[in-house]
Amino acid sequence: MVQGRQTSRSVTSKVRENLSSDKFIVVENTHESLVSKEDFKAVQSLIETRKRKRPYAEVHLFTNTLFCTDCGKGLHFKKNRRGYICGSYNKHGSKACSDHHVKENELMSAILEDVQRLLADVSEQNVLTKLESKIKKQFAQLEKEATAINQKITNLKKQKTKLIQLLADEVITQQEYREAVEMNEETLTFHLQSKLEIESKISNAKNPEQIRLVQKELKHFAKVEVLTPELLHRLIEKIEIKADGKARIFYRFSLPPAII
């Protein structure tokens, strides 16, 4: 509920003046919400990702494809390191995140090896059985990741409560509180989105038709030798880089993510 948007010039004047938003009287949670704020933000984030946008110019191969597992920010290419580092770390240093460094040539080689391995499986007669077996084995890993994300979400909510207490005790300033809460909300939204994506992939992978789509898509690249932008974007939805530099590849054909 928002009040105090306007004020009178004086008690004798009928002229009203609009106030700036920082002077509004805002009372939160006056009405019971239909959905939680976290769910609303997660859904809005998914809607944004599905909008058709004009693609940005990609100077480097993995631009707009590599993301940090911990904070969700895109990775930035650093010429002096011959690879990519976390965008949050690049802008704000270690107080925001760690570098999550990965070298471009090593990542290219690892992805090509993984694609060639999948292509080799496609050429075998029992490919469906093998892929189905692989998916079943990785279901447990996906469920474990979902549990870990739920724990991170719980911890972030607890962290926000602690920040409120620190502000009340005047341990931190209002500016520090706002910055910390903003970073907290961004990370929370990222983990909620990741949770929805994992749940969606588990559901899609149970569909046998997805296995046949894997075959069809991979056979299109039967003689792949170079990782081109066309191959990268056609096969791969996104790549998340962990703190230890390991990559988790999310393919567009609903196969559980590969760790390389």
KOLVEX-778747 format. One record per atom (N, C-alpha, C, O): z negated, y negated, x negated. Coordinates in steps of 0.2 Angstrom, whole numbers, padded with zeros to 4 digits, always signed. Example, Ala and Ser with C-alpha at 12.3 -4.5 7.8 and 13.67 -1.06 7.14 Angstrom:
<pts>
-0039+0028-0066 -0039+0022-0062 -0039+0016-0066 -0042+0017-0071 -0035+0011-0064 -0036+0005-0068 -0039+0000-0064 -0040-0006-0067 
</pts>
This chain:
<pts>
+0000+0006-0004 +0000+0000+0000 +0000-0006-0004 -0004-0007-0009 +0005-0011-0003 +0005-0017-0007 +0004-0023-0003 +0007-0024+0003 -0001-0027-0005 -0002-0034-0002 -0002-0039-0007 -0001-0038-0013 -0002-0045-0004 -0002-0051-0008 +0004-0053-0011 +0004-0055-0017 +0010-0051-0008 +0016-0053-0011 +0018-0060-0011 +0022-0063-0015 +0015-0064-0006 +0016-0071-0005 +0009-0075-0005 +0004-0072-0004 +0010-0082-0006 +0004-0086-0005 +0006-0093-0003 +0012-0095-0003 +0001-0096+0000 +0002-0103+0002 +0001-0108-0003 -0003-0107-0008 +0005-0113-0003 +0004-0119-0008 -0003-0122-0008 -0006-0123-0013 -0005-0123-0001 -0012-0126+0000 -0014-0124+0007 -0009-0121+0011 -0020-0125+0009 -0022-0124+0015 -0019-0128+0021 -0019-0126+0027 -0016-0133+0019 -0013-0138+0024 -0005-0137+0024 -0002-0140+0028 -0002-0133+0020 +0005-0132+0019 +0007-0125+0022 +0003-0120+0022 +0012-0125+0026 +0015-0119+0029 +0020-0115+0024 +0023-0110+0026 +0022-0119+0019 +0027-0116+0014 +0024-0110+0010 +0018-0110+0007 +0027-0104+0010 +0025-0098+0007 +0029-0098+0000 +0035-0099+0000 +0026-0095-0005 +0029-0094-0012 +0028-0087-0013 +0023-0084-0012 +0033-0084-0016 +0033-0077-0018 +0029-0076-0025 +0030-0080-0029 +0025-0071-0025 +0021-0070-0032 +0025-0065-0036 +0029-0061-0033 +0024-0065-0042 +0026-0060-0047 +0023-0053-0045 +0017-0053-0043 +0026-0048-0047 +0024-0041-0045 +0017-0040-0049 +0013-0036-0046 +0016-0043-0055 +0009-0041-0058 +0003-0044-0054 -0002-0043-0056 +0005-0049-0049 -0001-0052-0045 -0002-0048-0039 -0006-0050-0035 +0003-0043-0037 +0002-0040-0031 -0005-0036-0031 -0007-0034-0036 -0007-0035-0025 -0013-0030-0024 -0011-0024-0022 -0008-0023-0016 -0011-0019-0026 -0008-0012-0025 -0014-0007-0024 -0018-0006-0029 -0014-0003-0019 -0019+0002-0018 -0015+0009-0017 -0011+0009-0012 -0016+0013-0022 -0012+0019-0022 -0015+0025-0018 -0021+0024-0016 -0011+0030-0015 -0014+0035-0012 -0017+0034-0005 -0022+0037-0003 -0015+0029-0002 -0018+0027+0005 -0015+0032+0010 -0018+0032+0016 -0010+0035+0009 -0007+0040+0014 -0006+0047+0010 -0004+0047+0005 -0007+0052+0014 -0006+0059+0011 +0002+0060+0010 +0006+0058+0015 +0003+0062+0004 +0010+0063+0002 +0013+0069+0005 +0009+0074+0005 +0020+0069+0006 +0023+0076+0009 +0024+0080+0003 +0024+0086+0003 +0026+0077-0003 +0027+0081-0009 +0023+0078-0015 +0021+0072-0014 +0021+0081-0020 +0017+0078-0026 +0022+0074-0030 +0028+0075-0029 +0019+0069-0033 +0023+0065-0038 +0027+0069-0043 +0032+0067-0044 +0023+0074-0046 +0027+0078-0051 +0033+0081-0048 +0038+0081-0051 +0032+0084-0042 +0038+0088-0039 +0044+0083-0038 +0050+0084-0039 +0042+0077-0035 +0047+0072-0033 +0051+0070-0040 +0057+0069-0039 +0047+0068-0045 +0050+0066-0051 +0055+0071-0054 +0060+0070-0057 +0052+0078-0054 +0056+0083-0056 +0063+0084-0052 +0068+0085-0055 +0063+0083-0046 +0069+0084-0042 +0073+0078-0043 +0080+0079-0043 +0071+0072-0044 +0075+0066-0045 +0078+0067-0052 +0084+0065-0053 +0075+0070-0057 +0078+0071-0063 +0083+0076-0063 +0089+0075-0066 +0083+0081-0059 +0088+0086-0058 +0094+0083-0054 +0100+0085-0056 +0093+0079-0050 +0098+0075-0046 +0102+0071-0051 +0108+0071-0051 +0099+0068-0056 +0102+0064-0060 +0106+0068-0065 +0112+0066-0067 +0104+0074-0067 +0108+0078-0072 +0114+0081-0068 +0119+0082-0072 +0114+0081-0062 +0120+0084-0058 +0125+0078-0056 +0131+0080-0054 +0124+0072-0057 +0128+0067-0056 +0134+0067-0060 +0133+0069-0066 +0140+0065-0058 +0146+0065-0062 +0146+0059-0066 +0147+0053-0063 +0145+0059-0072 +0145+0053-0076 +0151+0053-0081 +0153+0058-0083 +0153+0047-0083 +0158+0046-0088 +0155+0048-0095 +0150+0045-0097 +0157+0053-0098 +0154+0055-0105 +0154+0050-0110 +0159+0046-0111 +0148+0050-0114 +0148+0045-0119 +0152+0048-0125 +0153+0054-0126 +0154+0043-0129 +0158+0046-0135 +0154+0050-0140 +0148+0047-0141 +0156+0055-0142 +0152+0060-0146 +0155+0060-0153 +0160+0063-0155 +0151+0056-0157 +0153+0055-0164 +0152+0062-0168 +0156+0064-0172 +0146+0065-0166 +0145+0072-0169 +0145+0077-0164 +0144+0076-0158 +0146+0083-0167 +0147+0089-0162 +0142+0090-0157 +0143+0092-0151 +0135+0090-0159 +0130+0092-0155 +0127+0086-0151 +0122+0086-0148 +0130+0080-0151 +0128+0074-0147 +0127+0076-0140 +0132+0079-0137 +0122+0074-0137 +0121+0075-0130 +0120+0083-0128 +0121+0085-0122 +0119+0087-0133 +0118+0094-0132 +0112+0097-0135 +0109+0101-0132 +0109+0094-0140 +0103+0096-0143 +0097+0092-0140 +0098+0086-0139 +0092+0095-0138 +0086+0092-0136 +0080+0095-0139 +0079+0101-0141 +0074+0091-0139 +0068+0093-0142 +0064+0097-0137 +0064+0095-0131 +0062+0103-0139 +0058+0107-0134 +0051+0104-0132 +0049+0105-0126 +0048+0100-0136 +0041+0097-0135 +0042+0091-0130 +0038+0091-0126 +0046+0086-0132 +0046+0080-0128 +0052+0079-0124 +0052+0075-0119 +0057+0083-0125 +0063+0083-0120 +0068+0078-0122 +0074+0077-0119 +0067+0074-0128 +0072+0069-0130 +0078+0072-0133 +0077+0077-0136 +0083+0069-0133 +0089+0071-0137 +0088+0070-0145 +0084+0066-0147 +0091+0074-0148 +0091+0074-0156 +0096+0069-0158 +0102+0069-0156 +0094+0066-0164 +0098+0061-0167 +0101+0063-0173 +0097+0066-0177 +0107+0062-0175 +0110+0064-0181 +0108+0060-0187 +0108+0053-0186 +0106+0063-0192 +0104+0059-0198 +0108+0061-0204 +0108+0067-0206 +0113+0057-0206 +0117+0058-0212 +0114+0061-0218 +0116+0065-0221 +0108+0057-0220 +0105+0059-0226 +0102+0066-0226 +0100+0069-0231 +0101+0068-0220 +0098+0075-0219 +0103+0080-0217 +0101+0086-0216 +0109+0078-0216 +0114+0083-0214 +0113+0087-0208 +0115+0093-0207 +0109+0083-0203 +0108+0087-0197 +0104+0082-0192 +0106+0076-0192 +0100+0085-0188 +0098+0081-0182 +0090+0082-0182 +0087+0086-0184 +0087+0076-0179 +0080+0076-0179 +0078+0073-0172 +0082+0070-0168 +0072+0075-0170 +0070+0073-0163 +0070+0065-0162 +0069+0061-0166 +0073+0063-0156 +0074+0056-0155 +0068+0052-0155 +0067+0046-0157 +0062+0055-0152 +0056+0052-0151 +0053+0051-0158 +0050+0045-0160 +0053+0056-0162 +0051+0055-0169 +0055+0050-0173 +0052+0046-0177 +0061+0050-0172 +0066+0045-0176 +0064+0038-0174 +0064+0033-0178 +0062+0037-0168 +0060+0030-0165 +0053+0028-0166 +0052+0022-0168 +0049+0033-0165 +0041+0031-0165 +0037+0034-0170 +0031+0033-0171 +0040+0039-0174 +0036+0042-0179 +0032+0048-0177 +0033+0050-0171 +0028+0050-0181 +0024+0057-0179 +0019+0056-0173 +0017+0061-0171 +0017+0050-0171 +0013+0049-0166 +0016+0051-0159 +0013+0052-0154 +0023+0051-0159 +0027+0053-0153 +0029+0060-0153 +0028+0063-0148 +0031+0063-0159 +0033+0070-0159 +0034+0072-0166 +0033+0067-0171 +0036+0078-0168 +0038+0080-0175 +0045+0080-0175 +0049+0079-0170 +0048+0081-0182 +0055+0079-0183 +0059+0084-0180 +0065+0083-0178 +0057+0091-0179 +0062+0096-0176 +0068+0096-0179 +0074+0097-0176 +0068+0096-0186 +0075+0095-0190 +0079+0102-0190 +0076+0107-0190 +0085+0101-0189 +0090+0107-0189 +0096+0104-0192 +0099+0099-0190 +0099+0108-0197 +0105+0106-0201 +0111+0108-0196 +0111+0114-0193 +0116+0104-0196 +0122+0105-0192 +0126+0111-0194 +0128+0115-0190 +0127+0112-0200 +0131+0117-0202 +0128+0124-0201 +0131+0129-0199 +0121+0124-0202 +0118+0131-0201 +0118+0132-0193 +0118+0138-0192 +0117+0127-0189 +0117+0128-0182 +0124+0131-0180 +0125+0135-0176 +0129+0128-0182 +0136+0130-0181 +0137+0137-0182 +0140+0141-0178 +0135+0139-0188 +0136+0146-0191 +0132+0151-0186 +0135+0156-0184 +0126+0149-0185 +0122+0153-0180 +0125+0154-0173 +0125+0160-0171 +0128+0149-0171 +0131+0149-0164 +0137+0154-0164 +0138+0158-0160 +0141+0153-0169 +0147+0157-0170 +0146+0164-0170 +0149+0168-0167 +0140+0166-0174 +0138+0173-0175 +0136+0175-0168 +0138+0181-0167 +0132+0171-0165 +0130+0174-0158 +0136+0175-0153 +0136+0180-0150 +0140+0170-0153 +0146+0171-0149 +0150+0177-0151 +0153+0181-0146 +0151+0178-0157 +0155+0184-0159 +0152+0190-0158 +0155+0195-0156 +0145+0190-0158 +0141+0196-0156 +0142+0198-0149 +0143+0204-0147 +0142+0193-0145 +0143+0194-0138 +0150+0196-0136 +0152+0200-0132 +0155+0193-0140 +0162+0195-0139 +0163+0203-0141 +0167+0206-0138 +0160+0205-0146 +0160+0212-0148 +0157+0216-0143 +0160+0222-0141 +0152+0214-0139 +0149+0218-0134 +0154+0219-0128 +0155+0224-0125 +0158+0213-0127 +0162+0213-0121 +0168+0218-0122 +0170+0221-0117 +0170+0219-0128 +0175+0224-0129 +0173+0231-0128 +0178+0236-0128 +0167+0233-0127 +0165+0240-0126 +0165+0241-0119 +0164+0237-0115 +0166+0248-0117 +0166+0250-0111 +0160+0249-0107 +0160+0248-0101 +0154+0250-0110 +0148+0250-0107 +0144+0243-0107 +0138+0243-0107 +0149+0238-0108 +0146+0231-0108 +0141+0229-0103 +0136+0226-0104 +0143+0231-0096 +0139+0230-0091 +0132+0233-0091 +0127+0229-0090 +0131+0239-0093 +0125+0242-0094 +0121+0239-0100 +0115+0238-0099 +0124+0237-0105 +0121+0234-0111 +0118+0227-0109 +0112+0225-0110 +0122+0223-0105 +0120+0216-0104 +0114+0216-0098 +0110+0212-0099 +0115+0221-0094 +0110+0222-0089 +0103+0224-0092 +0098+0221-0090 +0103+0228-0097 +0098+0230-0101 +0095+0224-0104 +0088+0224-0105 +0099+0220-0107 +0097+0215-0111 +0093+0210-0107 +0088+0207-0108 +0096+0208-0101 +0093+0204-0096 +0086+0206-0094 +0081+0202-0094 +0085+0212-0092 +0079+0215-0090 +0074+0214-0096 +0068+0212-0094 +0076+0215-0102 +0071+0215-0107 +0069+0207-0108 +0063+0206-0110 +0073+0203-0107 +0071+0196-0108 +0068+0192-0102 +0066+0187-0102 +0068+0196-0096 +0064+0193-0090 +0057+0192-0092 +0054+0187-0090 +0054+0197-0096 +0047+0196-0098 +0046+0190-0102 +0041+0186-0101 +0051+0188-0106 +0050+0182-0111 +0051+0176-0107 +0047+0171-0108 +0055+0176-0102 +0056+0170-0097 +0050+0169-0093 +0048+0163-0093 +0047+0174-0091 +0041+0173-0087 +0035+0171-0091 +0031+0167-0089 +0035+0173-0097 +0030+0171-0102 +0031+0163-0104 +0026+0160-0104 +0037+0161-0104 +0039+0154-0105 +0037+0150-0099 +0034+0144-0100 +0038+0153-0093 +0036+0149-0087 +0028+0148-0087 +0026+0143-0085 +0025+0153-0089 +0017+0153-0089 +0015+0148-0094 +0010+0144-0093 +0018+0147-0100 +0017+0143-0105 +0018+0135-0103 +0014+0131-0104 +0024+0135-0099 +0025+0128-0097 +0020+0126-0091 +0018+0120-0091 +0018+0130-0087 +0013+0129-0082 +0006+0126-0086 +0003+0122-0083 +0005+0130-0091 -0001+0128-0095 +0000+0121-0098 -0005+0117-0098 +0006+0119-0101 +0007+0113-0103 +0006+0107-0098 +0004+0102-0099 +0009+0109-0092 +0008+0104-0086 +0001+0103-0084 -0001+0097-0083 -0003+0108-0084 -0010+0107-0083 -0013+0103-0088 -0018+0099-0087 -0012+0104-0094 -0015+0100-0100 -0013+0093-0100 -0017+0089-0101 -0007+0092-0098 -0004+0085-0097 -0008+0081-0092 -0010+0075-0092 -0009+0085-0086 -0013+0081-0081 -0020+0080-0083 -0023+0075-0081 -0023+0085-0087 -0030+0083-0089 -0030+0078-0094 -0035+0074-0094 -0025+0077-0098 -0024+0072-0103 -0024+0065-0100 -0027+0060-0102 -0021+0065-0094 -0020+0058-0090 -0027+0056-0088 -0029+0050-0088 -0031+0061-0085 -0038+0060-0083 -0042+0057-0089 -0046+0052-0088 -0041+0060-0095 -0045+0058-0101 -0043+0051-0102 -0047+0047-0104 -0037+0049-0102 -0034+0042-0103 -0038+0037-0099 -0039+0032-0101 -0038+0039-0092 -0041+0034-0088 -0049+0033-0090 -0051+0027-0089 -0052+0038-0092 -0059+0038-0094 -0060+0033-0100 -0064+0029-0101 -0055+0034-0105 -0055+0030-0111 -0054+0023-0110 -0057+0019-0113 -0049+0022-0105 -0048+0015-0103 -0054+0012-0100 -0056+0006-0101 -0058+0016-0095 -0064+0013-0092 -0069+0012-0097 -0073+0007-0096 -0070+0016-0102 -0075+0015-0108 -0073+0010-0113 -0076+0009-0118 -0067+0007-0112 -0064+0002-0116 -0063+0005-0123 -0063+0001-0128 -0062+0011-0124 -0060+0014-0130 -0053+0012-0132 -0051+0011-0138 -0048+0012-0127 -0041+0010-0128 -0040+0004-0124 -0043+0002-0119 -0035+0000-0126 -0033-0006-0122 -0028-0004-0117 -0026+0002-0116 -0027-0009-0112 -0023-0007-0106 -0016-0006-0109 -0012-0002-0106 -0013-0009-0114 -0007-0008-0117 -0006-0001-0120 -0001+0002-0119 -0011+0001-0123 -0011+0008-0126 -0011+0013-0121 -0008+0018-0121 -0015+0011-0115 -0015+0016-0109 -0009+0017-0106 -0006+0022-0105 -0005+0011-0105 +0001+0011-0102 +0006+0015-0106 +0010+0019-0103 +0006+0014-0112 +0011+0017-0117 +0010+0025-0117 +0014+0029-0116 +0003+0027-0117 +0001+0034-0117 +0003+0037-0111 +0006+0043-0110 +0002+0034-0105 +0004+0036-0098 +0011+0037-0097 +0013+0042-0095 +0015+0032-0100 +0022+0033-0099 +0025+0039-0103 +0029+0042-0101 +0022+0040-0109 +0025+0046-0113 +0022+0052-0110 +0026+0057-0110 +0016+0052-0107 +0014+0058-0103 +0018+0060-0098 +0020+0066-0097 +0020+0055-0094 +0024+0056-0088 +0031+0058-0090 +0034+0063-0086 +0034+0056-0095 +0041+0058-0097 +0040+0065-0099 +0045+0069-0097 +0035+0067-0103 +0035+0074-0105 +0033+0079-0099 +0036+0084-0099 +0029+0076-0095 +0028+0080-0089 +0034+0082-0085 +0035+0087-0082 +0038+0077-0084 +0044+0078-0080 +0049+0083-0083 +0052+0087-0080 +0049+0082-0090 +0053+0087-0094 +0051+0094-0093 +0055+0098-0092 +0044+0095-0093 +0042+0102-0092 +0043+0105-0085 +0044+0111-0084 +0042+0100-0080 +0043+0102-0073 +0051+0104-0072 +0052+0109-0069 +0055+0100-0075 +0062+0102-0075 +0064+0109-0079 +0068+0113-0076 +0061+0110-0084 +0062+0116-0088 +0059+0122-0084 +0063+0127-0084 +0054+0121-0080 +0051+0126-0076 +0056+0128-0071 +0057+0134-0069 +0059+0123-0067 +0064+0124-0062 +0070+0128-0065 +0073+0132-0062 +0072+0126-0071 +0078+0129-0074 +0077+0136-0076 +0081+0140-0074 +0071+0138-0078 +0069+0145-0080 +0069+0149-0074 +0072+0154-0074 +0066+0146-0068 +0066+0150-0062 +0073+0151-0059 +0074+0157-0057 +0077+0146-0060 +0084+0147-0057 +0088+0152-0061 +0092+0156-0059 +0087+0152-0068 +0090+0157-0072 +0088+0164-0071 +0092+0169-0071 +0082+0165-0070 +0079+0172-0068 +0082+0174-0062 +0085+0180-0061 +0083+0170-0057 +0086+0171-0050 +0093+0173-0051 +0096+0178-0048 +0097+0169-0055 +0104+0170-0056 +0106+0176-0060 +0111+0179-0058 +0102+0177-0065 +0103+0183-0069 +0102+0190-0065 +0105+0195-0067 +0099+0190-0060 +0098+0196-0056 +0104+0198-0052 +0105+0203-0049 +0109+0193-0051 +0115+0194-0048 +0120+0197-0052 +0122+0195-0057 +0122+0204-0050 +0127+0207-0054 +0134+0204-0056 +0137+0205-0061 +0136+0199-0051 +0142+0196-0052 +0142+0191-0058 +0147+0190-0061 +0136+0189-0060 +0135+0185-0066 +0137+0188-0072 +0140+0185-0077 +0136+0195-0072 +0138+0199-0078 +0145+0199-0079 +0148+0198-0085 +0149+0199-0074 +0156+0200-0074 +0159+0193-0076 +0164+0192-0079 +0156+0187-0074 +0158+0181-0076 +0157+0180-0083 +0161+0176-0087 +0151+0183-0086 +0150+0183-0093 +0156+0186-0097 +0159+0183-0102 +0159+0192-0095 +0164+0195-0098 +0171+0190-0098 +0174+0189-0103 +0172+0188-0092 +0178+0184-0091 +0178+0178-0095 +0183+0176-0098 +0172+0174-0096 +0172+0168-0100 +0172+0170-0107 +0176+0166-0111 +0169+0175-0109 +0169+0176-0116 +0176+0179-0119 +0178+0177-0125 +0179+0182-0115 +0186+0185-0117 +0191+0179-0118 +0196+0180-0121 +0189+0174-0115 +0194+0168-0116 +0194+0165-0123 +0198+0162-0125 +0188+0167-0126 +0187+0165-0133 +0187+0171-0138 +0183+0171-0142 +0192+0175-0137 +0192+0182-0141 +0193+0181-0148 +0191+0185-0152 +0196+0175-0150 +0198+0174-0157 +0195+0168-0160 +0198+0164-0163 +0189+0167-0158 +0185+0161-0160 +0183+0161-0167 +0180+0166-0170 +0185+0156-0171 +0183+0155-0178 +0180+0149-0180 +0176+0148-0185 +0181+0144-0176 +0178+0137-0177 +0175+0135-0171 +0178+0136-0165 +0169+0132-0171 +0165+0129-0166 +0168+0122-0164 +0166+0117-0167 +0172+0122-0159 +0175+0116-0157 +0171+0113-0151 +0167+0116-0148 +0172+0106-0150 +0168+0103-0144 +0170+0107-0138 +0166+0107-0133 +0176+0109-0137 +0179+0112-0131 +0175+0119-0130 +0173+0120-0124 +0174+0122-0135 +0171+0129-0135 +0163+0128-0134 +0160+0131-0129 +0160+0123-0137 +0153+0121-0136 +0151+0119-0129 +0147+0122-0126 +0155+0115-0126 +0153+0113-0119 +0155+0117-0114 +0153+0117-0108 +0160+0122-0115 +0162+0127-0110 +0157+0132-0110 +0156+0135-0105 +0155+0134-0116 +0150+0140-0116 +0143+0138-0115 +0139+0142-0113 +0141+0132-0118 +0134+0131-0119 +0132+0125-0114 +0135+0120-0114 +0126+0126-0111 +0124+0120-0106 +0120+0115-0111 +0121+0109-0110 +0115+0118-0114 +0111+0114-0119 +0108+0118-0124 +0108+0124-0124 +0105+0115-0129 +0102+0119-0135 +0095+0115-0136 +0095+0109-0137 +0090+0119-0136 +0083+0116-0137 +0081+0118-0144 +0082+0124-0146 +0078+0113-0148 +0076+0114-0155 +0068+0114-0155 +0065+0109-0153 +0065+0119-0157 +0058+0120-0158 +0056+0116-0164 +0060+0114-0168 +0049+0116-0165 +0046+0112-0170 +0048+0115-0177 +0048+0112-0182 +0049+0122-0177 +0050+0126-0183 +0058+0126-0185 +0060+0129-0190 +0062+0122-0181 +0069+0122-0182 +0073+0127-0179 +0079+0127-0179 +0070+0132-0175 +0074+0137-0172 +0077+0134-0166 +0074+0130-0162 +0083+0137-0164 +0086+0135-0158 +0086+0139-0153 +0087+0146-0154 +0086+0137-0146 +0086+0141-0140 +0092+0139-0136 +0092+0133-0134 +0097+0143-0136 +0103+0142-0133 +0103+0144-0125 +0102+0149-0124 +0105+0139-0121 +0106+0140-0114 +0114+0140-0112 +0117+0135-0112 +0116+0147-0111 +0123+0147-0110 +0124+0146-0102 +0120+0146-0098 +0131+0144-0101 +0132+0141-0094 +0133+0147-0089 +0134+0146-0083 +0134+0153-0092 +0135+0159-0088 +0129+0163-0086 +0129+0169-0085 +0123+0160-0086 +0117+0162-0084 +0114+0168-0087 +0110+0172-0085 +0116+0169-0094 +0113+0174-0098 +0106+0171-0100 +0106+0165-0102 +0101+0175-0101 +0095+0172-0103 +0096+0169-0110 +0100+0171-0114 +0092+0164-0112 +0093+0160-0118 +0092+0164-0124 +0088+0168-0125 +0097+0163-0129 +0097+0166-0135 +0093+0162-0140 +0093+0156-0140 +0089+0165-0144 +0085+0162-0150 +0088+0163-0156 +0089+0169-0158 +0090+0158-0160 +0093+0159-0166 +0090+0154-0171 +0092+0154-0177 
</pts>
